[in-house]
Amino acid sequence: MQKLNTTLVYILSIVGFLCCCFWGLGLLSSIIAFVIATKELKKYAENPNDYVNGPAMKTAKTIALIAIIVSGLVSAYQAYTYLSTTDEERALQEEQAREQLEEMGIELPW
């Protein structure tokens, strides 16, 4: 009996969740996890008796799909926010954030 590579899919899916706020990095790792899970499930579908952890791979594929959706939504929101604000508005928001940090006693090195 062989095992499907569920560990890699789980790790890439978790990285997708953790990195969903970094402009598509989470989306990239989630898509890779989903593709790997799909290929592994095709092998499982051909010979289900040869593999031990087919149901675990189905779960891993579902988690990868959820990570794709979350990362995609966050990336779309970030793109919308970036494209809908002007440079002046972003500079104003940055200045306000800097002032709030200084009020809390946190000084930025730049």
C-alpha positions in Angstrom: 0.0 0.0 0.0 1.3 3.4 -1.0 0.5 6.8 0.5 -0.5 9.9 -1.4 1.5 13.1 -0.6 -1.1 14.8 1.6 1.5 16.5 3.8 2.7 18.7 1.0 -0.8 19.7 0.1 -1.7 20.6 3.7 1.5 22.6 4.1 1.0 24.6 0.9 -2.7 25.2 1.9 -1.7 26.5 5.3 0.9 28.7 3.7 -1.9 30.0 1.5 -3.9 30.9 4.5 -1.0 32.6 6.3 0.2 34.5 3.3 -3.2 35.6 1.9 -2.4 39.2 2.8 0.8 39.4 0.8 -0.5 40.3 -2.7 -1.2 36.9 -4.2 1.5 34.8 -2.5 -1.1 32.9 -0.7 -3.1 32.5 -3.9 0.0 31.0 -5.6 0.7 28.4 -3.0 -3.0 27.5 -2.7 -3.2 26.9 -6.5 -0.1 24.7 -6.4 -1.6 22.7 -3.5 -4.9 22.3 -5.4 -3.2 21.1 -8.6 -1.1 18.6 -6.7 -4.2 17.3 -4.9 -6.0 17.0 -8.1 -3.2 14.9 -9.7 -2.9 12.7 -6.6 -6.7 12.1 -6.6 -6.6 11.0 -10.2 -4.0 8.4 -9.2 -6.3 7.4 -6.3 -9.3 7.1 -8.6 -7.5 4.8 -11.0 -6.4 2.4 -8.2 -8.2 3.1 -4.9 -6.9 -0.2 -3.4 -3.3 0.8 -3.9 -3.5 3.9 -1.7 -4.1 4.2 2.0 -5.0 7.9 2.5 -7.4 8.7 -0.4 -10.0 10.3 1.9 -7.3 12.5 3.5 -6.3 13.8 0.1 -9.9 14.7 -0.6 -9.9 16.7 2.6 -6.6 18.3 1.7 -8.0 19.3 -1.7 -11.0 20.9 0.0 -8.7 22.9 2.3 -6.7 24.0 -0.7 -9.9 25.1 -2.4 -10.9 27.1 0.6 -7.4 28.7 0.8 -7.8 29.7 -2.9 -11.1 31.4 -2.3 -9.9 33.2 0.8 -6.6 34.3 -0.8 -8.4 35.3 -4.0 -10.9 37.5 -2.1 -8.2 39.2 -0.1 -6.1 39.8 -3.2 -9.1 41.2 -5.0 -9.9 43.5 -2.1 -6.2 44.7 -1.9 -6.1 45.4 -5.6 -9.4 47.3 -5.4 -8.2 49.3 -2.5 -4.9 50.1 -4.1 -6.5 51.1 -7.5 -9.3 53.1 -5.9 -7.1 55.4 -3.9 -4.8 58.1 -5.2 -1.2 58.7 -4.2 -2.2 61.6 -2.1 -4.7 59.6 -0.1 -2.2 56.8 0.5 0.4 59.4 1.7 -2.2 60.9 4.0 -3.1 57.4 5.4 0.6 56.7 5.9 1.1 60.0 7.8 -1.9 59.3 10.0 -0.6 55.8 10.8 2.8 57.2 11.6 1.3 59.8 14.0 -0.7 57.1 15.7 2.4 55.0 16.2 4.3 58.0 17.6 1.4 58.6 20.0 1.8 55.1 21.3 5.6 55.6 21.7 6.7 53.6 18.7 9.2 55.3 16.4 9.8 54.0 12.9 13.4 54.0 11.6 12.4 55.6 8.3 
